[in-house]
Amino acid sequence: MAKHGQATTTTTAAVLAVALMLAASAGLAHGICNLSDEGLQACKPAAAVRNPVDTPSSKCCAALRAADLPCLCGYKGSASARLWGRLYGIDLNRAMTLPGKCGLTLPARC
């Protein structure tokens, strides 16, 4: 009986992992918090885990100016954001510094 319970737990975890990957992929395809896929791609070099650039591009900063920063702050701690970061090679802590590098102020509770 314990084996059945373990199998059910493993299956549930696998389904959850697939659902999170799909949610992360859907977020990338449709944008996140008014940050389009194009904006995400423009910001990726400055938030990359490997060999990041020091300064975000003007396209990245323009995309961040149009983004819903409070929404991004709420999204940053989510499981799908962490998974998305790992899947796409994004350092989430570095990504959260980009608004400041673009002269934007994050909400106080970010």
N, C-alpha and C positions, 0 to 999 in steps of 0.2 A: 504494500500500500504506500509506503514511503517513496518508492520509486515512481509511482503514478503522480504523487504530489510534486516531486522534483521535476518530472517531465512537464507537468502543467506550468510550474513556475518558469522553467526554461523556455517553454513555448510562449508564455505571456511576455517574457522579457524580449524574446526575439521579435514578436509582433510589435511591441512598443518601440524597439530600435528601428524597425523598418518604417513605422509611422513617423517617427521623428526625422528620419532621413527624407521621407517624402515631404514632410512639412518644410524642412530646410530647403529642399530643392524647389518647392513651390514658391517659397519666399524669395529665392534668388530669381526665379523666372518672372515674377510679377512685381518685384521690388518690395521693400520693407519700409514702413513708416514714411511714405512719400519719397523714398529714395529708390529711384528706378534701377533696373539691372545695369543700365549704362553708367549711372552714378556709382553703383557698387563697384563696377569694374574700374572706373576712373580712380577710386580710392584704394583699391586693392594693393597697388605697389607701395603705398605709404603705410599699410597695415600688415604687410606680409610677414610671416614668421621668418622666412629666409630672405636675406639681402633686401631689407626694406629701404626705400628712399627716405631721406630726412624730411623733405617738404612735400606736402600733398600738392597735386597739380591744380591748376586753376579750374579745370573741369570738375575735379573732386570737390573743391571749395564751393563752386556754384551749386553742385548737387546737394551738398550739406546745407547751404542756405535755404534751399527749397524743401528740405526734409523736416519732418515733425520730430524735433529733438526730444521733447518729453516722451514720445512714443519709443524712440530709440533707447532712451534711458531705461524704460520699462522692459524692453526686449533684451537688453544686454545680459541679464542674469538668467535668462531662460535656458532650459535644456536644449532646445532647438538651436539657439544662438551658439552655445558651446559646441554642439555637434557640427553646425554649419562652419564654425571657425576651424575646427579640425579638418573637415572635408575639403575646404577651400584654401587652407594654409594661411588663415587670418589670425593674427594675434589680437584678441578682443581688447586687451588692455591698451595696446598701441592704437587700435581703432578708435577707442574712446578719447584719445588725445587729439585726434584730427580736427574736431570742431575748434578747439583752442588755437591750433596752428593756422586755422583759417580765419581767426579773429572773431569767432562766435563764442558765446557764453552758454554753457550747458545749464540746465535748470539746477537749482540749489540741491535738490534731492536726487541727484543723478549718481 
